[in-house]
Amino acid sequence: MTNDSGDNRAKRKITKKGILITALIVAGIVAASFLIYLMP
């Protein structure tokens, strides 16, 4: 059962931290695109 901790890194588990980081990246891209869209 000790091998499970090593396998968890190989298998990309979805964690709250990962979702939060992904959400921040997506929000940043959307915000940047919106600012470029607003520029004359």
C-alpha positions, -999 to +999 in steps of 0.1 A: +000+000+000+030+023+003+033+025-035+000+044-037+016+076-026+042+074-054+016+065-080-005+096-071+020+119-086+021+100-119-017+100-121-028+136-123-054+138-095-078+167-096-074+187-065-090+219-052-056+236-056-053+225-092-088+238-100-081+271-083-048+276-103-066+266-135-095+290-128-070+319-121-052+312-153-084+311-173-097+343-156-064+360-164-066+351-201-102+361-203-095+394-186-065+401-209-086+393-240-114+416-227-089+445-221-075+441-256-111+440-270-119+473-252-088+490-266-096+513-295 
